[in-house]
């Protein structure tokens, strides 16, 4: 599946389960690992796991197999690797602590 279609599928799945503060980062110029990174929040460990599970189900229904899913045990931070789109679903305190957006958002990085 083309990365833009996969991105749309992922954001729709996140919206359907009421993920909060969904942020899409275009990381094509920064890494060859993936094209897009999505960071979203869930309100609890159960919500985070449910969002990630729904995303995986929707991807599989569209013929896309997740390369990996990590973190479902705790539900603090679940990573879903869909190859061209990597999704991080986090509880707010973990998201606040790790600040993934600031690590990958090169638009806000000052140049020397």
Secondary structure, 3 states (H helix, E strand, C coil): CCHHHHHHHHHHHHHHCCCEEEEEEECCCCCCCCCEEEEEEECCHHHHHHHHHHHHHHHHHCCCCCCEEECCCCCCEEEEECCCEEEEEEEHHHHHHHCHHHHHCHHHCCCC
